[in-house]
């Protein structure tokens, strides 16, 4: 038996403009602080049902909520009405996967790790794969981004259970280094 969980959003903003929260704990520094105003009384806006447990913390960017689930999917949900925009399946038929890592949204790309040993780059608008990067074990923690030492490129940093910290080019998914 699988647990039935509901993904709930409580709207706490004083206006219909929502602040982005594009990665785990909100920003690159992971401060866990939002500059947006709060309403005196938050209201329940919508419910989105996912049939499997959710371990991933949701993130918000561009009017969309992104969250992973134990069914191996990454979901993009419309922030305003709670409607499914797209679903991206990690793993394959031979390797069931879970997505416990919180997504990272940078630019128009969603970066997320999976228990199938891969970091995925997914187009935030369409849900189509841009690339995937393989590690030697599962990725359960959130990725973050940095600038290359010359300041010319964006790089994605993620830890894997293979005991390495991986740095990949955000555009291509090619390894820059691992430590």
FENMOMO-V669279 format. One record per residue. N is the residue number from 1. SS is DSSP state (a for helix, b for strand, c for the rest). Layout:
n->(N,N)
ss->(SS,SS)
//
This chain:
n->(1,2,3,4,5,6,7,8,9,10,11,12,13,14,15,16,17,18,19,20,21,22,23,24,25,26,27,28,29,30,31,32,33,34,35,36,37,38,39,40,41,42,43,44,45,46,47,48,49,50,51,52,53,54,55,56,57,58,59,60,61,62,63,64,65,66,67,68,69,70,71,72,73,74,75,76,77,78,79,80,81,82,83,84,85,86,87,88,89,90,91,92,93,94,95,96,97,98,99,100,101,102,103,104,105,106,107,108,109,110,111,112,113,114,115,116,117,118,119,120,121,122,123,124,125,126,127,128,129,130,131,132,133,134,135,136,137,138,139,140,141,142,143,144,145,146,147,148,149,150,151,152,153,154,155,156,157,158,159,160,161,162,163,164,165,166,167,168,169,170,171,172,173,174,175,176,177,178,179)
ss->(c,c,c,c,b,b,b,b,b,b,b,c,c,c,c,c,c,c,c,c,b,c,c,c,c,c,c,c,c,c,c,c,c,c,c,c,c,c,c,c,c,c,b,b,b,b,b,b,b,b,c,c,c,c,c,c,c,c,b,b,b,c,c,b,b,b,b,b,c,c,c,c,b,b,b,b,b,b,c,c,c,c,c,b,b,b,b,b,b,c,c,c,c,c,c,c,c,c,c,c,c,c,c,b,b,b,c,c,b,b,b,b,b,c,c,c,c,b,b,b,b,b,b,c,c,c,c,c,b,b,b,b,b,b,c,c,c,c,c,c,c,c,c,b,b,b,b,c,c,c,c,c,c,b,b,b,b,b,b,c,c,c,c,c,b,b,b,b,b,c,c,c,c,c,b,b,b,b,c)
//
